Amino acid sequence: MVLNFFDKLSQNFTELLNDKDDYNVIIKVKNEKTFTAHSNILKCRSPRFRKELEDVIPNENNVKEIIKPNISNEIFNIILKYIYGGIVNLENVETRIIFDLMLAANEFELVELSKKLETLLIETKAPWLRTHFSLVYHIVFDKQNFKDLENFCNDIVVKYPNLIFDSSDFISLSESALVSLLKRDDLQMEETKIWEYTIKWGIAQNSTLPINLEEWVKENFLTLKTTLQQFKNEKTFTAHSNILKCRSPRFRKELEDVIPNENNVKEIIKPNISNEIFNIILKYIYGGIVNLENVETRIIFDLMLAANEFELVELSKKLETLLIETKAPWLRTHFSLVYHIVFDKQNFKDLENFCNDIVVKYPNLIFDSSDFISLSESALVSLLKRDDLQMEETKIWEYTIKWGIAQNSTLPINLEEWVKENFLTLKTTLQQCLPYIRYFHISGKDILDKVEPYKKILDKQLWKDLMQYSLDPERPTKSVILPARSNPVPELPARTKEPFSTIISDEHAAEISSWIDRNTTNYSSTNYPYEFQLIFQASRDGFNVQTIWNMCHGHAGTVIIIKVANTDEILGGYNPLMWDNTHNGGVYMNTNDSFIFSLKNGNIQNSILSRVKNPAHAVYYYGKESQKSYGPNFGGWFCITGNEQCLYNNDNGNYEKDIRANLRNFDIANYEVFKVKKKTA
C-alpha cells in the first residue's frame, strides 16, 4: 500500500516560498519587481534555473541574482507558485496571460506545465487562438516546442492559406513554419501559387539580391538555392529492376532508357509523387497489398493518379471504383479539382461519367467556374454530347464560343475586327464541339442575335438549313437535326411513407412548426400543419456549398438542419425569405421571423430556440464569388462553409441567445435543407 500526502507537501512548500528569512536567490522581473526563492528548489524543479544558477556568482551575502526583464510580475508569481506548490490557479485569468504563462513555462523548461497549458488552450480557448491567429502562429513556430499548437494552426492554414500567405508579415515567417506547410498534402492552394510564395519568402530573406531578376548572376541563384534548401522534400527508395519491370509497364519502359551508374544501379526521379504515395505503390508492387485504413480521401485520390501513371491498371481501377462507391461526398466537395484532373488524364471513364452526371444537373459548377476556359476539349465534348444537359441551347452555344476563343489568345477582342483567318482558327479549334450543338432547338431570335455573328465557322449547308427551318420547320433538311435536350424542371419530391429526413424526426418537425407559428405549446408529432419537403441533402448532393445556393435558389420558407459530427447535437435555422444567389456582393436581409435552434436529441435533454434580435441582420446572403466557400449564414455568425464545417460564435448578438455551450467552429456530419409548406387537405 502507498499513502500519498501531496496536499500537505504542497502546502508546506508554498509556505516556504513565503518565508523571507531563508532565501538565497533573488529574481528581478519586468519593472524590476523582486522575488525571493531557494536555489535547491529552483534547481530541482527547473532545468533552466539549474543551468543559470551554476553560472551566477553570489554576492557578499551569498545570494545569487537572476534578471528576467521580459517576464511580467503576474506571470512569474504563477510560475513560482507552481514550482513550489505544484498548483496553478487560472480562475478569472485572461487567455493572453495563460498563453504567456505557457511561453514562460517553456522558457524555464517546465515541461509538465507547458504541455498542460498548451492542451488547455486548444481544448477550451480555440476561439481566442483563431482571433489572435497571426500572433499565435509566429510565436509557436519560433519557439518550436509546441507541436500540438503547430498542428492546430496548420490545420487552419491548409484550409484558409491566405491567413498566412497573404498576411503582411508572411516574409518574417520562420523557416520551420513554412516547411511544415509545404509538407502538407492537404494545403488548399494551387501549386503555382505555392511556388511563387516560396520564392517570395526566399528572396525576402536576402536583402542583397537584385530586385530585377535580369540582373541576377550565378551567385544570386546559389544564395536563393541555399536559403530554400530545406524546402526540398526528397526521399530515396530502393527496389529491384526485375520486379518493377514485371509489375509495371511504365517502369519497364523507363528502366530500359536509364543508364546505370558505376555501381550498376539505375536511378529514377519522380519529383511529383509524395513519399507516402510511393511507399504505398511499392508495397502494392511487391506484396499486392494496399492498406487504406485511416488514409485520407485526398491521399486515395492521389494514389489512384500515381497508379495510373505507373500503368498499374488493377490498382487504378480498384481505387476509382472505391472513390465512387464510398467517397462520393468528398468527390462532390472537391468537384472542380476532380473534374479537371480526371478529364486531363483521360483514363478514368467511370469518374468522368460520375462527374458528368452531376454537371448535367448543375452545369454552372463547370460552365460558371473561374477555370472553365482551361477545361480540356474531351471534357467539353463529353458534356455537349449529353442529351440531358440541363442548360438552354443558346447558353451552351455561348459557352462553347467563349471556350474556343479563350484557346486562341491572338484572336482580336472586337469581333468586328475579325478576318477570314480568325474565323478559320476558331472553327478548327471547335471542330470536335460544333457537331453536338442542337442548332435547330435555338430560337429564331437567338439564331440571329447569338449564332449569326459566328456563322462563318458553320458549314454553309447547316446555315442554309437553319434559315429554311426558321421559315418552314416541316420541310426536310440535309443537315442532321439532333434531338432536343431533356431539361426537366426540378420538382420537390412528394411526401412518402419513408422517413422524410435522415436527421430529424416528426417530433422535431412538429416543434419547429410550433416555433414558425409562434405557438406557446408544441404541435403533436402526428398532426402538425407543415410539410417538410427535402430540397438538399449533403450526404446525397455533396458538401459543395455552391450546390446549396443553386438548389435552394428561389425557395422561400426554408429550414436548415445540421447534424454536428461526433455529438448528439442537431442545430439549425429557419429563413422565411426567398433564397437568392444572384447578388454580386454580400447583403444582409431584414426579417422579424427568422430563428436558430438546437433540438433535443440523445444526451441533449432540452431544445433551445433563439429568435432574431436584430432584424436588419437576420440573414446574410453572400455574393456570387463567396458562394463557392460559404453557405447559409444567420446573423453573420452561424454559417456553413465549404470544408464540411460550420462557423459559430455570438459576438454580434444578432440573435437572442447561444444555441450551444461550445462557442467554437465544429465539423458537420450531414445537413439538410427543407422547404416548409402548409399541408393541403
C-alpha positions as CSV (number, residue, x, y, z in Angstrom):
1,M,0.0,0.0,0.0
2,V,1.2,3.5,-0.9
3,L,-0.1,6.5,1.0
4,N,0.1,9.9,-0.7
5,F,0.3,13.2,1.2
6,F,0.6,15.6,-1.7
7,D,-1.7,18.2,-0.3
8,K,0.3,18.8,2.9
9,L,3.5,18.6,0.9
10,S,2.2,21.4,-1.4
11,Q,1.1,23.5,1.5
12,N,4.4,23.3,3.3
13,F,6.4,24.2,0.2
14,T,4.1,27.1,-0.6
15,E,4.7,28.4,3.0
16,L,8.4,28.1,2.3
17,L,8.0,30.3,-0.7
18,N,6.6,33.0,1.5
19,D,9.4,32.7,4.0
20,K,11.6,35.8,3.5
21,D,14.3,34.8,6.1
22,D,15.9,31.8,4.5
23,Y,16.2,32.6,0.8
24,N,19.5,32.6,-1.3
25,V,18.2,33.7,-4.7
26,I,16.7,37.0,-5.9
27,I,14.9,37.1,-9.2
28,K,14.2,40.5,-10.8
29,V,11.4,40.6,-13.5
30,K,9.7,43.3,-15.6
31,N,9.6,46.7,-14.0
32,E,12.2,45.5,-11.5
33,K,9.8,43.6,-9.3
34,T,11.8,41.4,-7.0
35,F,11.0,37.8,-5.9
36,T,13.0,35.7,-3.4
37,A,13.5,31.9,-3.7
38,H,15.7,29.0,-2.7
39,S,18.3,27.7,-5.1
40,N,17.9,24.0,-4.2
41,I,14.1,24.1,-5.1
42,L,14.6,26.1,-8.3
43,K,17.4,23.7,-9.5
44,C,15.3,20.6,-8.5
45,R,12.2,21.8,-10.4
46,S,13.6,23.7,-13.4
47,P,16.4,22.5,-15.6
48,R,16.8,26.1,-16.9
49,F,17.2,27.5,-13.4
50,R,19.8,24.8,-12.7
51,K,21.9,25.9,-15.6
52,E,21.6,29.6,-14.9
53,L,22.3,29.3,-11.1
54,E,25.5,27.4,-11.9
55,D,26.8,30.4,-13.8
56,V,25.9,33.1,-11.3
57,I,28.4,34.3,-8.7
58,P,26.8,35.0,-5.3
59,N,27.2,38.5,-3.7
60,E,28.8,39.2,-0.3
61,N,25.6,37.9,1.4
62,N,25.9,34.6,-0.6
63,V,22.7,35.5,-2.5
64,K,22.5,34.9,-6.3
65,E,20.6,37.3,-8.5
66,I,18.9,36.4,-11.8
67,I,17.3,39.0,-14.0
68,K,14.2,38.2,-16.2
69,P,13.2,41.6,-17.7
70,N,10.8,40.1,-20.3
71,I,8.6,38.2,-17.8
72,S,5.8,40.1,-16.0
73,N,5.2,40.1,-12.3
74,E,1.9,38.3,-12.7
75,I,3.4,35.5,-14.8
76,F,6.4,34.9,-12.6
77,N,4.2,34.9,-9.5
78,I,2.2,32.0,-11.0
79,I,5.4,30.2,-12.1
80,L,6.9,30.3,-8.6
81,K,3.7,29.0,-7.0
82,Y,3.8,26.1,-9.5
83,I,7.5,25.4,-8.8
84,Y,7.0,25.4,-5.0
85,G,3.4,24.0,-4.6
86,G,2.5,22.4,-7.9
87,I,-0.7,24.5,-8.1
88,V,-1.8,26.8,-10.8
89,N,-5.0,28.8,-10.3
90,L,-6.3,30.0,-13.6
91,E,-9.7,31.2,-12.4
92,N,-10.6,34.6,-13.9
93,V,-7.2,34.7,-15.7
94,E,-7.3,36.2,-19.2
95,T,-6.4,33.9,-22.1
96,R,-3.5,36.1,-23.1
97,I,-2.0,35.6,-19.6
98,I,-2.4,31.8,-20.0
99,F,-0.7,32.0,-23.4
100,D,2.2,34.0,-22.0
101,L,2.4,31.7,-19.0
102,M,2.8,28.7,-21.4
103,L,5.7,30.6,-23.1
104,A,7.3,31.3,-19.7
105,A,6.9,27.7,-18.6
106,N,8.6,26.6,-21.8
107,E,11.5,29.1,-21.2
108,F,12.1,27.6,-17.7
109,E,11.8,24.1,-19.2
110,L,8.8,23.2,-17.0
111,V,7.6,20.6,-19.5
112,E,4.6,19.4,-17.4
113,L,3.1,22.9,-17.0
114,S,3.9,24.0,-20.6
115,K,2.3,20.9,-22.1
116,K,-0.8,21.2,-19.8
117,L,-1.4,24.8,-20.8
118,E,-0.9,24.0,-24.5
119,T,-3.6,21.4,-24.3
120,L,-5.9,23.7,-22.3
121,L,-5.6,26.4,-24.9
122,I,-6.5,24.1,-27.7
123,E,-9.4,22.4,-26.0
124,T,-11.0,25.5,-24.3
125,K,-9.6,28.6,-25.8
126,A,-9.8,27.8,-29.6
127,P,-11.8,31.0,-30.4
128,W,-9.1,33.2,-28.8
129,L,-6.4,31.3,-30.7
130,R,-8.2,32.0,-34.0
131,T,-8.9,35.6,-33.2
132,H,-5.2,36.2,-32.5
133,F,-4.0,33.7,-35.2
134,S,-1.1,35.6,-36.7
135,L,0.4,36.3,-33.2
136,V,0.0,32.7,-32.1
137,Y,1.2,31.2,-35.4
138,H,4.5,33.1,-35.5
139,I,5.3,32.6,-31.8
140,V,4.7,28.8,-31.6
141,F,6.8,28.2,-34.7
142,D,9.6,30.5,-33.5
143,K,9.7,28.6,-30.2
144,Q,9.4,25.1,-31.9
145,N,8.3,23.4,-28.7
146,F,4.6,23.4,-29.2
147,K,3.8,20.6,-31.7
148,D,0.1,20.3,-30.8
149,L,-0.4,24.1,-31.3
150,E,1.6,23.9,-34.6
151,N,-0.7,21.2,-35.8
152,F,-3.8,23.2,-34.6
153,C,-2.6,26.2,-36.6
154,N,-1.6,24.3,-39.7
155,D,-5.0,22.6,-39.7
156,I,-6.5,26.0,-40.1
157,V,-3.9,27.4,-42.6
158,V,-4.3,24.5,-45.0
159,K,-8.0,25.3,-45.3
160,Y,-7.5,29.1,-45.3
161,P,-4.0,29.7,-46.6
162,N,-4.5,33.4,-47.1
163,L,-4.4,33.8,-43.3
164,I,-0.6,33.4,-43.5
165,F,0.5,33.6,-47.2
166,D,-1.4,37.0,-47.7
167,S,-0.5,38.4,-44.3
168,S,1.8,41.5,-44.1
169,D,4.3,39.5,-42.0
170,F,4.5,36.4,-44.3
171,I,8.1,37.1,-45.2
172,S,9.0,37.1,-41.4
173,L,7.6,33.5,-41.1
174,S,10.1,31.1,-39.7
175,E,11.6,28.5,-42.0
176,S,10.2,25.6,-39.9
177,A,6.7,27.1,-40.2
178,L,6.9,27.4,-44.0
179,V,8.4,23.9,-44.4
180,S,5.7,22.4,-42.2
181,L,3.0,23.9,-44.5
182,L,4.7,22.8,-47.7
183,K,4.9,19.2,-46.4
184,R,1.1,19.1,-46.1
185,D,-0.7,17.2,-48.8
186,D,-4.0,19.0,-48.0
187,L,-2.8,22.6,-48.4
188,Q,-5.6,24.1,-50.4
189,M,-3.7,26.3,-52.8
190,E,-2.6,25.9,-56.4
191,E,1.0,24.6,-56.7
192,T,1.9,27.5,-58.9
193,K,0.9,29.9,-56.1
194,I,2.8,27.9,-53.5
195,W,5.9,28.1,-55.7
196,E,5.5,31.9,-56.1
197,Y,5.1,32.4,-52.3
198,T,8.1,30.2,-51.6
199,I,10.3,32.2,-54.0
200,K,8.9,35.5,-52.5
201,W,9.9,34.3,-49.0
202,G,13.3,33.1,-50.0
203,I,14.2,36.4,-51.8
204,A,13.0,38.4,-48.7
205,Q,15.5,36.6,-46.5
206,N,18.3,38.0,-48.6
207,S,18.2,41.8,-48.9
208,T,21.3,41.9,-51.1
209,L,19.6,40.1,-54.0
210,P,18.9,42.5,-57.0
211,I,15.3,43.5,-57.4
212,N,15.4,42.9,-61.2
213,L,15.7,39.2,-62.0
214,E,17.5,40.0,-65.2
215,E,20.4,41.4,-63.2
216,W,20.9,38.2,-61.3
217,V,24.2,36.3,-61.6
218,K,25.1,32.8,-60.8
219,E,26.0,33.6,-57.1
220,N,22.5,35.2,-56.6
221,F,20.7,32.0,-57.7
222,L,23.1,30.0,-55.5
223,T,22.2,32.2,-52.5
224,L,18.5,31.6,-53.1
225,K,19.0,27.9,-53.5
226,T,20.9,27.7,-50.2
227,T,18.1,29.6,-48.5
228,L,15.5,27.3,-49.8
229,Q,17.4,24.0,-49.4
230,Q,15.2,22.8,-46.6
231,F,12.2,23.0,-48.9
232,K,13.3,20.0,-51.0
233,N,11.3,17.0,-49.9
234,E,13.4,14.2,-51.3
235,K,13.3,10.6,-50.1
236,T,15.0,7.7,-51.6
237,F,13.6,4.2,-52.2
238,T,15.5,1.1,-53.3
239,A,14.0,-1.6,-55.4
240,H,14.8,-4.5,-57.8
241,S,14.5,-3.8,-61.6
242,N,13.2,-7.2,-62.4
243,I,10.2,-6.8,-60.1
244,L,9.5,-3.3,-61.2
245,K,9.6,-4.3,-64.9
246,C,7.4,-7.4,-64.2
247,R,4.7,-5.4,-62.4
248,S,4.7,-2.0,-64.1
249,P,4.7,-1.4,-67.9
250,R,5.8,2.2,-67.2
251,F,8.8,1.2,-65.1
252,R,9.7,-1.3,-67.8
253,K,9.9,1.5,-70.4
254,E,11.7,3.9,-68.1
255,L,14.3,1.4,-66.9
256,E,15.2,0.5,-70.5
257,D,16.2,4.1,-71.1
258,V,18.2,4.7,-67.9
259,I,22.0,4.1,-68.0
260,P,23.3,2.5,-64.7
261,N,26.0,4.3,-62.7
262,E,29.4,2.9,-61.8
263,N,27.8,0.6,-59.2
264,N,25.4,-0.8,-61.8
265,V,22.4,1.0,-60.1
266,K,19.8,2.8,-62.1
267,E,18.2,6.0,-60.7
268,I,14.7,7.2,-61.5
269,I,13.4,10.6,-60.2
270,K,9.7,11.1,-59.5
271,P,9.6,14.7,-58.0
272,N,5.8,14.9,-58.3
273,I,5.0,11.9,-56.2
274,S,5.0,12.1,-52.4
275,N,6.9,9.8,-50.1
276,E,3.6,8.5,-48.6
277,I,2.1,7.7,-52.0
278,F,5.2,6.0,-53.4
279,N,5.6,3.9,-50.3
280,I,2.1,2.5,-50.8
281,I,2.8,2.0,-54.5
282,L,6.0,-0.1,-53.8
283,K,4.1,-2.2,-51.2
284,Y,1.5,-2.9,-53.8
285,I,4.1,-3.8,-56.5
286,Y,6.0,-6.1,-54.1
287,G,3.2,-7.6,-52.0
288,G,-0.1,-6.9,-53.8
289,I,-1.5,-5.3,-50.6
290,V,-2.8,-1.8,-50.1
291,N,-3.8,-0.8,-46.6
292,L,-6.2,2.2,-46.7
293,E,-7.3,2.2,-43.1
294,N,-7.3,5.7,-41.7
295,V,-5.9,7.1,-45.0
296,E,-7.4,10.5,-46.0
297,T,-9.5,10.6,-49.2
298,R,-7.2,13.0,-50.9
299,I,-4.3,10.5,-50.5
300,I,-6.5,7.8,-52.0
301,F,-7.3,10.1,-55.0
302,D,-3.6,10.9,-55.5
303,L,-2.7,7.2,-55.1
304,M,-5.1,6.5,-58.0
305,L,-3.4,9.1,-60.1
306,A,0.0,7.6,-59.3
307,A,-1.2,4.1,-60.1
308,N,-2.4,5.4,-63.4
309,E,0.9,7.0,-64.1
310,F,2.8,3.7,-63.4
311,E,0.2,1.9,-65.6
312,L,-0.9,-0.3,-62.6
313,V,-4.4,-0.8,-64.2
314,E,-5.7,-3.2,-61.5
315,L,-4.9,-0.8,-58.6
316,S,-6.0,2.3,-60.5
317,K,-9.4,0.8,-61.4
318,K,-10.0,-0.5,-57.9
319,L,-9.3,2.9,-56.4
320,E,-11.5,4.6,-58.9
321,T,-14.4,2.3,-58.0
322,L,-13.7,2.7,-54.3
323,L,-13.9,6.5,-54.6
324,I,-17.2,6.5,-56.4
325,E,-18.8,3.9,-54.1
326,T,-17.6,5.1,-50.7
327,K,-16.2,8.6,-51.1
328,A,-18.8,10.4,-53.2
329,P,-19.3,13.3,-50.8
330,W,-15.6,14.1,-50.9
331,L,-15.7,13.9,-54.7
332,R,-18.6,16.4,-54.8
333,T,-16.9,18.7,-52.3
334,H,-13.7,18.9,-54.4
335,F,-15.6,18.8,-57.6
336,S,-13.7,21.3,-59.7
337,L,-10.3,19.7,-58.8
338,V,-11.6,16.1,-59.5
339,Y,-13.3,17.1,-62.8
340,H,-10.3,18.8,-64.4
341,I,-7.9,16.1,-63.3
342,V,-9.9,13.1,-64.5
343,F,-10.6,14.6,-67.9
344,D,-6.9,15.7,-68.3
345,K,-5.8,12.1,-67.6
346,Q,-8.5,10.6,-69.8
347,N,-8.1,7.2,-68.1
348,F,-10.9,7.3,-65.6
349,K,-14.1,6.7,-67.6
350,D,-16.2,5.8,-64.5
351,L,-15.2,9.0,-62.7
352,E,-15.8,11.0,-65.9
353,N,-19.4,9.6,-66.0
354,F,-19.8,10.3,-62.3
355,C,-18.8,13.9,-62.8
356,N,-20.8,14.4,-65.9
357,D,-23.9,13.0,-64.2
358,I,-23.6,15.9,-61.7
359,V,-22.7,18.6,-64.3
360,V,-25.7,17.9,-66.5
361,K,-27.9,18.6,-63.5
362,Y,-25.9,21.6,-62.2
363,P,-24.0,22.9,-65.2
364,N,-22.9,26.1,-63.5
365,L,-20.5,24.1,-61.4
366,I,-18.3,23.9,-64.5
367,F,-19.6,26.5,-67.0
368,D,-19.6,29.3,-64.5
369,S,-16.4,28.3,-62.8
370,S,-13.3,30.6,-63.0
371,D,-11.3,27.8,-64.7
372,F,-13.9,26.9,-67.3
373,I,-11.7,28.1,-70.2
374,S,-9.0,25.7,-69.0
375,L,-11.3,22.7,-69.4
376,S,-9.9,20.0,-71.7
377,E,-11.5,19.6,-75.1
378,S,-12.5,16.0,-74.2
379,A,-14.4,17.2,-71.1
380,L,-16.3,19.8,-73.0
381,V,-17.2,17.4,-75.9
382,S,-18.4,14.8,-73.4
383,L,-20.8,17.4,-72.0
384,L,-22.0,18.6,-75.3
385,K,-22.8,15.0,-76.3
386,R,-25.2,14.6,-73.3
387,D,-28.9,14.8,-74.1
388,D,-29.7,15.5,-70.5
389,L,-27.5,18.6,-70.1
390,Q,-29.9,21.0,-68.3
391,M,-29.0,24.3,-70.0
392,E,-30.6,26.3,-72.7
393,E,-29.1,25.6,-76.1
394,T,-28.3,29.3,-76.6
395,K,-26.3,29.3,-73.4
396,I,-24.4,26.1,-74.5
397,W,-23.6,27.8,-77.8
398,E,-22.3,30.9,-76.0
399,Y,-20.1,29.0,-73.6
400,T,-18.7,26.9,-76.4
401,I,-17.7,30.0,-78.3
402,K,-16.2,31.5,-75.1
403,W,-14.1,28.4,-74.6
404,G,-13.0,28.3,-78.2
405,I,-11.9,32.0,-78.2
406,A,-10.0,31.5,-74.9
407,Q,-7.9,28.8,-76.5
408,N,-6.5,31.3,-79.0
409,S,-5.0,34.4,-77.4
410,T,-4.2,36.0,-80.7
411,L,-7.9,36.5,-81.7
412,P,-9.0,40.1,-81.7
413,I,-11.2,41.1,-78.8
414,N,-13.5,43.1,-81.1
415,L,-15.5,40.7,-83.3
416,E,-15.8,43.5,-86.0
417,E,-12.0,43.3,-86.5
418,W,-12.0,39.6,-87.3
419,V,-10.8,38.5,-90.7
420,K,-11.4,35.2,-92.5
421,E,-8.3,33.6,-90.9
422,N,-9.7,34.3,-87.4
423,F,-12.9,32.5,-88.1
424,L,-11.0,29.6,-89.6
425,T,-8.9,29.4,-86.4
426,L,-12.0,29.3,-84.2
427,K,-13.6,26.7,-86.5
428,T,-10.6,24.5,-86.3
429,T,-10.4,24.8,-82.5
430,L,-14.1,23.9,-82.2
431,Q,-14.3,21.2,-84.8
432,Q,-14.9,18.4,-82.2
433,C,-17.5,20.5,-80.4
434,L,-19.7,22.1,-83.1
435,P,-21.4,18.8,-84.3
436,Y,-23.0,18.4,-80.9
437,I,-24.7,21.8,-80.7
438,R,-28.5,21.4,-81.1
439,Y,-28.9,24.4,-83.5
440,F,-32.4,23.6,-84.5
441,H,-33.6,24.0,-80.9
442,I,-32.3,27.5,-80.6
443,S,-34.9,30.2,-81.0
444,G,-35.0,32.2,-84.3
445,K,-34.2,35.4,-82.4
446,D,-31.1,33.8,-80.8
447,I,-30.0,32.4,-84.1
448,L,-29.9,35.9,-85.5
449,D,-28.5,37.6,-82.3
450,K,-26.1,34.9,-81.0
451,V,-25.2,32.5,-83.8
452,E,-25.2,34.6,-87.0
453,P,-22.2,36.7,-85.8
454,Y,-20.1,33.4,-86.0
455,K,-21.9,31.8,-89.0
456,K,-18.5,31.6,-90.8
457,I,-17.4,28.8,-88.5
458,L,-20.5,26.8,-89.6
459,D,-20.9,24.7,-92.7
460,K,-22.8,26.6,-95.4
461,Q,-25.3,23.8,-95.7
462,L,-26.0,24.0,-92.0
463,W,-26.6,27.7,-92.1
464,K,-28.9,27.3,-95.1
465,D,-30.9,24.6,-93.4
466,L,-31.2,26.8,-90.2
467,M,-32.7,29.7,-92.3
468,Q,-35.0,27.3,-94.1
469,Y,-36.1,25.7,-90.8
470,S,-37.0,29.0,-89.2
471,L,-39.4,29.7,-92.1
472,D,-40.7,26.1,-92.6
473,P,-40.0,23.6,-89.9
474,E,-41.8,20.8,-91.7
475,R,-39.6,21.0,-94.9
476,P,-36.8,18.3,-94.9
477,T,-33.2,19.4,-94.3
478,K,-29.9,17.9,-95.4
479,S,-28.3,18.6,-92.0
480,V,-28.8,16.2,-89.2
481,I,-31.3,17.5,-86.6
482,L,-30.2,16.3,-83.2
483,P,-33.0,15.7,-80.6
484,A,-33.7,18.4,-78.1
485,R,-32.1,18.1,-74.8
486,S,-34.3,16.9,-71.9
487,N,-34.4,19.8,-69.5
488,P,-36.8,18.8,-66.8
489,V,-37.7,21.5,-64.2
490,P,-36.6,20.1,-60.8
491,E,-39.6,19.4,-58.7
492,L,-39.7,18.8,-55.0
493,P,-40.3,15.1,-54.2
494,A,-43.7,14.1,-53.0
495,R,-44.1,13.1,-49.4
496,T,-43.8,9.4,-49.0
497,K,-44.1,7.0,-46.2
498,E,-40.4,6.7,-45.9
499,P,-38.6,9.0,-43.3
500,F,-38.5,12.5,-44.7
501,S,-35.2,13.2,-43.1
502,T,-32.0,11.3,-42.1
503,I,-31.5,13.8,-39.2
504,I,-34.8,14.9,-37.6
505,S,-38.0,13.1,-36.6
506,D,-41.7,14.0,-36.8
507,E,-41.4,15.2,-33.2
508,H,-38.6,17.6,-34.2
509,A,-40.6,18.8,-37.2
510,A,-43.7,19.5,-35.0
511,E,-41.6,21.5,-32.6
512,I,-40.1,23.6,-35.5
513,S,-43.6,24.1,-36.9
514,S,-44.7,25.4,-33.5
515,W,-41.9,27.9,-33.5
516,I,-42.8,29.1,-37.0
517,D,-46.3,29.8,-35.9
518,R,-45.1,31.3,-32.6
519,N,-47.1,28.8,-30.5
520,T,-46.5,28.5,-26.8
521,T,-47.1,24.8,-26.9
522,N,-45.8,22.2,-29.4
523,Y,-47.9,20.6,-32.1
524,S,-48.5,16.9,-32.0
525,S,-45.9,14.8,-33.9
526,T,-48.8,13.2,-35.7
527,N,-50.6,16.4,-36.5
528,Y,-48.6,19.4,-37.4
529,P,-49.6,21.9,-40.2
530,Y,-46.4,21.9,-42.3
531,E,-44.9,19.6,-44.9
532,F,-41.1,19.4,-44.8
533,Q,-40.1,18.9,-48.5
534,L,-36.4,18.0,-48.9
535,I,-34.5,20.3,-51.3
536,F,-30.9,19.5,-50.4
537,Q,-29.1,16.7,-48.5
538,A,-25.3,16.9,-48.2
539,S,-24.8,13.1,-47.9
540,R,-26.7,12.8,-51.2
541,D,-25.9,16.0,-53.1
542,G,-22.4,16.7,-51.7
543,F,-20.9,19.2,-49.3
544,N,-20.1,21.8,-52.0
545,V,-21.9,24.9,-50.7
546,Q,-22.3,26.3,-54.2
547,T,-24.7,23.4,-54.8
548,I,-26.8,24.6,-51.9
549,W,-27.2,28.1,-53.4
550,N,-28.1,26.6,-56.8
551,M,-30.6,24.0,-55.5
552,C,-32.3,26.4,-53.0
553,H,-32.4,29.5,-55.2
554,G,-35.9,30.8,-55.4
555,H,-37.3,28.8,-52.5
556,A,-38.8,30.7,-49.5
557,G,-39.7,29.4,-46.0
558,T,-36.8,27.0,-45.6
559,V,-35.3,25.2,-42.6
560,I,-31.6,24.2,-42.5
561,I,-30.9,21.1,-40.3
562,I,-27.3,20.4,-39.3
563,K,-26.0,17.2,-37.6
564,V,-22.9,18.0,-35.7
565,A,-20.1,15.4,-36.1
566,N,-19.2,13.2,-33.1
567,T,-22.0,14.5,-30.9
568,D,-25.8,14.2,-30.4
569,E,-26.3,17.9,-31.4
570,I,-28.8,18.9,-34.0
571,L,-28.7,22.6,-34.9
572,G,-30.5,24.6,-37.5
573,G,-32.2,27.8,-38.6
574,Y,-35.4,29.0,-40.2
575,N,-35.3,31.5,-43.1
576,P,-38.7,32.8,-44.2
577,L,-37.2,34.8,-47.1
578,M,-36.6,33.6,-50.6
579,W,-33.1,32.3,-51.3
580,D,-31.3,34.5,-53.9
581,N,-27.9,33.5,-55.4
582,T,-27.8,36.5,-57.9
583,H,-26.2,39.1,-55.6
584,N,-22.8,40.3,-56.8
585,G,-21.8,41.4,-53.3
586,G,-22.9,40.2,-49.8
587,V,-26.0,41.7,-48.3
588,Y,-27.9,41.4,-45.0
589,M,-31.6,40.6,-45.3
590,N,-34.3,42.0,-43.0
591,T,-36.9,39.8,-41.3
592,N,-38.5,39.5,-37.8
593,D,-39.4,35.9,-38.3
594,S,-36.1,34.0,-38.6
595,F,-34.8,31.9,-35.7
596,I,-32.0,29.5,-34.9
597,F,-32.3,26.4,-32.7
598,S,-30.8,23.3,-31.1
599,L,-33.0,20.3,-30.9
600,K,-33.3,17.8,-28.0
601,N,-31.7,14.5,-29.1
602,G,-29.9,11.7,-27.2
603,N,-27.9,13.3,-24.4
604,I,-29.3,16.8,-25.3
605,Q,-32.2,17.0,-22.9
606,N,-33.9,20.3,-24.0
607,S,-34.3,22.2,-27.2
608,I,-33.2,25.8,-27.4
609,L,-35.0,28.5,-29.5
610,S,-33.2,31.7,-30.3
611,R,-35.2,34.3,-32.3
612,V,-33.7,37.2,-34.2
613,K,-32.9,40.2,-32.1
614,N,-31.6,42.5,-34.8
615,P,-33.9,42.0,-37.8
616,A,-31.7,44.2,-40.1
617,H,-29.0,41.5,-39.7
618,A,-31.2,38.4,-39.6
619,V,-29.8,36.5,-42.6
620,Y,-26.7,37.2,-44.8
621,Y,-26.7,36.3,-48.5
622,Y,-23.2,36.0,-49.9
623,G,-22.2,37.4,-53.3
624,K,-21.6,35.1,-56.2
625,E,-17.9,34.8,-55.7
626,S,-18.2,33.9,-52.0
627,Q,-20.9,31.3,-52.6
628,K,-18.2,28.9,-53.6
629,S,-16.9,29.0,-50.0
630,Y,-19.8,29.9,-47.7
631,G,-23.4,28.6,-47.4
632,P,-26.3,29.8,-45.3
633,N,-25.5,32.4,-42.7
634,F,-27.7,33.5,-39.8
635,G,-26.8,36.9,-38.3
636,G,-23.2,36.8,-39.6
637,W,-22.0,34.2,-37.1
638,F,-23.8,30.9,-37.7
639,C,-22.6,29.8,-41.2
640,I,-21.9,26.6,-43.1
641,T,-18.6,26.5,-45.0
642,G,-17.3,24.5,-47.9
643,N,-15.0,22.3,-45.9
644,E,-17.7,20.4,-44.0
645,Q,-17.5,22.8,-41.1
646,C,-19.8,25.4,-39.5
647,L,-18.5,28.7,-38.2
648,Y,-20.1,29.6,-34.9
649,N,-19.9,32.4,-32.3
650,N,-22.3,35.0,-31.0
651,D,-20.1,38.1,-30.8
652,N,-22.5,40.4,-32.6
653,G,-25.7,39.4,-30.7
654,N,-28.0,39.4,-33.7
655,Y,-29.9,36.5,-32.1
656,E,-31.3,36.3,-28.6
657,K,-29.1,33.5,-27.1
658,D,-26.5,30.9,-27.8
659,I,-27.8,27.6,-29.1
660,R,-24.7,25.6,-28.0
661,A,-22.4,25.8,-25.0
662,N,-19.2,25.5,-27.1
663,L,-18.6,28.8,-28.8
664,R,-16.3,27.4,-31.5
665,N,-16.4,26.1,-35.0
666,F,-17.4,22.5,-35.5
667,D,-17.4,19.7,-38.0
668,I,-20.6,18.7,-39.8
669,A,-21.6,15.0,-40.3
670,N,-24.6,15.9,-42.5
671,Y,-27.1,18.7,-43.2
672,E,-30.4,19.1,-45.0
673,V,-32.5,22.0,-46.3
674,F,-36.3,21.7,-46.3
675,K,-39.0,23.8,-47.9
676,V,-41.6,24.2,-45.2
677,K,-45.0,24.4,-46.8
678,K,-48.6,24.4,-45.4
679,K,-50.1,21.0,-45.8
680,T,-53.1,20.8,-48.2
681,A,-56.3,19.0,-47.2
